[in-house]
Structure formats: C-alpha cells, structure tokens
Amino acid sequence: MTTSVLDAAPRGSRLLRAFARNPSFLFGCAILLAVVVVALLAPWLFPGDPQDMVAPPTLWPGEDMAYPLGTDSLGRDVAAGLAYGARVSLAVGVIAAALGLLIGAVVGAIGGYFGGKVDLVLARLTELFQTIPTFILVIVIVAIGQPTATVIVTAIGIASWPTVARLVRAQFRSLREADFVMAARSLGYSHWRIIVHEILPNALPPVVVTTSVMVANAILTEAGLSFLSMGDPNLVSWGSMIGDGGPLLRTAWFLTALPGAAIALTVLSLNLVGDGLNDVLNPRSMQQ
Amino acid sequence: MSLSRSAVALRRTAVHAVPTMLGIVVLCFLLLQLVPGDAVDVLAGQSGSATAETMSALREQYGLNQGLGSQLWSYLAHLAHFDLGRSVRFGTPVTQLVLDRLPATLLLMLSALGFALVLGIVAGWVMAAFANRWPDRILQVVVLLFYSTPGFWVGLMAIVLFSVKLGWLPSSGNATIGSALTGFDYLLDRARYLVLPSIALSTFFIAIYARLTRASMLEVTSQDFIRTAAAKGLHPFYIQLRHALRNALIPVTTMAGLHLGNLLGGAVVVETIFGWPGMGRLALDAVVGRDFNVLLGVLLLSSLVVIVSNAIVDQLHAWLDPRIEGH
C-alpha cells in the first residue's frame, strides 16, 4: 500500500522523503545551516573589525559576559573571530571545491568520452597529480605566489581535482556506449552537445556526493595552511586563530580549542551531509 | 608462482612510475620557472654590489639565458646525478639537506601508518561484526569525529592533556637533548617522543581505514566462499580471520597506498607542532627563507617516497590476492 503511494509520487518528492528519513543527514544539514547563518550575519552580530583590540587580553570564556568566548593575546574578541572565520572557511572551501570540480569534470569528461591517446595522456596527468603530496603542492604554490585568498583557493583547487576526474572519467566511459548516447550520435549532435547535455547530467550523482567531502577537505587544507601562518594575513580564519593561540597553549588553551572545535563541527556536518547524499543517491551502498 | 606474480606487479609499477616521476620532475621545473627572479637575482642581492654586466655574465655562466628547453635538459641532467642544486641559505647541496631529514619523517610516517592500520582495521572489524547494533553505532560516531577533526588540532589538544596537565609525555623534539642513554633506555626515550606526533598524524587515517574495513567486511561476508567455509564446519572466528578479513584487507591496502601522499602532507603540520626535525619542517623553513631549491627538493623527494611506497603496496597486493596475477 505505502509502496504503491511512493511509486506514484514524482521522483523529487521520493528523494525528499528518503532524506527526511535519514536523521544524521538532517542533523548535518542543521549544523551546516547554523554555520552558514552565523557566517552571513557576522557583520551584524559583531559590527567592527574582528582584528581590533576590544578588551583586556586573554579573558577566559565567561569571565566577561560582553565577550562570552573570551579574548585572545591581543585582546581580540574570540566570538567575533569565530564568526568572521566561518565566512573565510566556507568561502574558501566552496570556491576551491568548485574549481576542483570544474577542472576534474573537464579532464574526466574529455578523457572518458574520447578515449584513446587523449585519455591516456589525461589519465597519466591525473595519476601524476595524485602522486604528489597535495598539501606540500599547495604550500609550494602559495609560497611561489602570494598568500592572498585568490592564490590559496586556486592552489587548493589545483591540488584537489584528480578524485573528481577519476569519477567523471569512469562514468563517461560506461555511459559512452549507452543507447541514448548512440541515439544522440546518430542524430548528428556535436561532441560538445553530447558531453554537456546528454552524458553529464547522467554522470552527476556520484559527483554530487563527492562535493561535500571536497568542501570539507578544502576547509581542512585552508585551516592547516593558515595555522602555519601561510594564510591571507588580512583575514581572520579558524586556522590562523589556532596558530595565534599556539604560544599560549599552556596557559590559555581555549584559544586553540574553540576554533578547532568550530572546524571539526563544520567538517562533521559536511561529512554527515555527504554520507546522507550517498545513501540516497547510491542506493546500492544503503543495503550494507 | 608467487615469484611471477610479484614480477608482473613490479613491471606494472615500472611502466607507471617512470613516466609519473618524469612528469613530476617537469612540473617541479616549471614551478621553479614561476618563481619571481632567478638565482642570479638572489646572488646579486646577497653580494649587494652587482652591475648589470656581471649579472648577465653570471646568467651566461649558469646557462640561465638559454631557452626553456635546454634549461630543462640541464635540469634533468643534473637530476640524473642526484643534483638538486644548492640551498641559497645554507650553501649546502639540497640533496644532502633533504636526505638528512628523510629518516625522521619516514619514522613518523610509518609509526602513524602502523597505528592507523591496526586501530582502523580492528575498529572496522568490530563494527562489521556488530553491524547496526550499538557497538557499531557508537564506533561509527567516534570514527566520524576522527574523520572530521584536523589532526594538528588533535595534536595540540593532546599536548594540553598529556604534556601540560598530566606531564606524561614530552611535547617537542624527537629525543631527549644531551642524554647519554643507550640500548633499551634509548629506544624507550625515542618512543616516548614518537607517541603524540603519531597520534596526531593518524586520527584521520584511523577513520578512513575503519570505514573501509567495515564496508568491505560486510561485502565479503555475504559472498559464497564464506558460506562454503561455514558449511565445512569451520569455527566462525577462523572464518572471520582467515577468509573474510584477508579479502577485506585488499581495498584497505589500496587505500593505504593512495593516502600516503596525504600522510606526508599531514606530517608537515604535525612536525611543526612537535618540533620534529623532518622534511616538513625543512619545507616550511624553506618557505620562510624563500629557498625554492630546497622546497622543490622536498616536493620531489616526497613524491618519490609515495611512488616507492605504492610499489611496495603493489607487491603486498600480489601476495594478498592471487586473482591479481593476470591483470
């Protein structure tokens, strides 16, 4: 009875129901939404520059309720830093992941669709970038360029595309000979049209699942980079807050603990969303 | 038979590794070209009294005024003699600088990898054995937390707990300075310094291997040969260990190979926190001193470490899974 109702429902609402039945996915969405809201509202919640000294240095959380999460060694408000840091982390994560997706999709689609020598060269290129330790490559690129947000995002994007390329390539290789592609070909559609309008939409589900994990990884990479004080010096980020708190680890460890917890929570929410997407979009793995 | 299997694996590795290494070398060369200014600019800046004429004479001498192609050729020729150039800051050959730091990094890497594999596989095995019951659910939450937490932050928090509050373990360095320990005491001393960095580096990988082991154990246990083994009347524990786990380990070893690069990248941050004298620290010092020969030497050598380790993983594979032979 219920199954027949489900079958009758359009695809979109069936997916929605599947998501609604997945508590960890909903939990992840809720955390992620909260982080996004804080990031968007940061200028209204904490007017003024988060880099300004506003109170005596190293106030512990709760010591002065005007600064509920305390202040750092330069008297900067930790709560304000966390809110502005959310903007940096999310923006870097999303843009870098988008760049990685774009490069990976182009490389994977061309290689998988055309095959032959082109594919061989692109597969080798992918393998090459998978062999190089990602984080060290990012460090090299940022050191050669300048530590600006643009260079950092580009470096993380360049270092993260191989996973997507392999996924898209595999999808294109299996869909290349599918009937609907044959039909499109016999209608005389151009390669471009077949790649973008015929195969790509069908190749997307596994890529969608990877997206949230890529954003999570980009956030972790940015955090590591700015922890090593290789981030953009004009921006407060969670990683740089951990780095600034380092020398005070013995006395004021909350300066390290709080931004780290913010990173962990955000990355956790992205991973929960990714797992949820995987359960719903790749039903095979749900049986396990 | 097993010999021919490993020979096939070796040949496959060679076919893949050589072009990859060559590609990485070319990439390193191109990255070096992107560095603003050249070695002569650096030398001129150091001497402080260089004229345009002496600078162009130096460029002539070092071959910097030649075309990109012939410069690449001489870069490759130098590499063939393991010559990565000189460090601008230390004046010593880069190869020696990097190789001096390699053992410390390898020790940290292997220790973290071993830690991650053992804990990850045990956790994954327990999760699969209790699939969808409460030990599985609790471990899944723990594993997800490990998966999401930056390793360097775990390291810092571990310093607060184990070094500052409890005073159990040292927080910086890789051996007690100026101590004249020998034999077992020396090893114990080194091991005490290794614990916290290894934990910090391994958390993320524990999570990966645990998830992977769980998934692949569940997949394997539903296959026919497991049912056959059970029908033969073998003890369930023996089936789990000898038949299921061995097969479930194949994807885990593949992943372990793929993640070695990430492990090396993570080592950069962890070495910085714990004052561990490895390649990662060297790389960061090179960034601060704008010593690009050293920086690219680290990139090149760490890529080589990944390639060699992948070859070892391939060999391990050939031993674990006889089906790979014909591949």
Interface residues (C-beta under 8 A of the other chain):
Chain A: R124 L125 E127 L128 Q130 T131 I132 P133 T134 F135 I136 L137 I139 V140 I141 A143 I144 A216 L220 A223 G224 F227 L228 M230 I242 G246 L249 R250 W253 T256 A257 G260 I263 A264 L265 V267 L268 L270 N271 L272 S285 Q288
Chain B: H16 P19 T20 G23 I24 L27 L31 L34 V35 L144 L145 Y147 S148 T149 P150 F152 W153 L156 M157 I159 V160 V164 A215 L218 E219 L258 G261 N262 L264 G265 G266 V268 V269 T272 I273 G280 A283 L284 A286 V287 R290 F292 L295 L296 V298 L299 S302 S303 V306 I307 N310
